[in-house]
Amino acid sequence: MAAQAMGVPPKYRALNRPMIRVYGWFKPVVGEMYEMLYQYDAAYLFDSSKFAKAFGFSGTPYSEGIRITAASYRKPA
């Protein structure tokens, strides 16, 4: 969705756990991702209903957030 919003073809790579570990030796950001892989071992459930009720705030759908972010990158500096 992000690539589409930016008007470019998507580019991505999929790495398994051992490859993420090795790649992390050369790219520290990827090494940090390895430490957080446990978050993807099970469903990540988030319920913001109490927050929304208390503060009258609702979340932004991914598609809208991506569209807004892409538009902000296209604005002249």
N, C-alpha and C positions, 0 to 999 in steps of 0.2 A: 504494500500500500504506500510505503514511503517513496519508493522509486517511482511509482506511478504518479504520485503527487508532485514529484520534482521533475517529471518528464524525462526520465532516463531509464534505461533497461536495468532490471535488478541484477546485482552481482553479490554472490554469497558463496560461502564454503561451509561444508559440514565436517566437523572434526569429532572423532570419538574421544573418549576420556584419555587414553594414553597419548594421543596426538596433541590434545590440549595441554597436557602436562609438559611434553617436550617443547611444543611451540612457546609455552610460557617461559622457558629459559631464555628465549630471545626477545620476546615481547611481554614486558611486565603486566600489561593490561590483561593479556590472555591468561597469564599465571594467576591473576586475581580471580578470573572467571572460574578457574579450576576449583578454587576454594569454595565457591558458591554453588557448585553443581548439585549439592544435596537438595537445593530448593526445587529441582526439577525431577526428583525421584518420586514424587507423589503430587497429586492435584494441589494447586496453590489456591486456596479459597480465601476470599476477602469479602467481608460484609461491612459496608459503611452505613448501614441503615440508621444506627444510633447517632452517628455524626451528622448525617443528613437531617435527621429529625431535630437534633439539638440546635443546629446552626442554619437550617434552611438552605443547605448547600447540596447540589447534586453533582455527580461526576460528569466529565466530558467524555463522550464516546471516542474510541480510538480514531475512527475515520475523521471526525471533526478536529481532534487535536493534531493529527498529522497534517490535515489541510491547512490549519492555522500556522503551524510551525513551518511548513513549506513556503507559505506566503511570506512569512517574516524573513526568510532567507533570500527571497526574490526582491525585496525592497532595496532601493538604492541606499548606499551607506551615507 
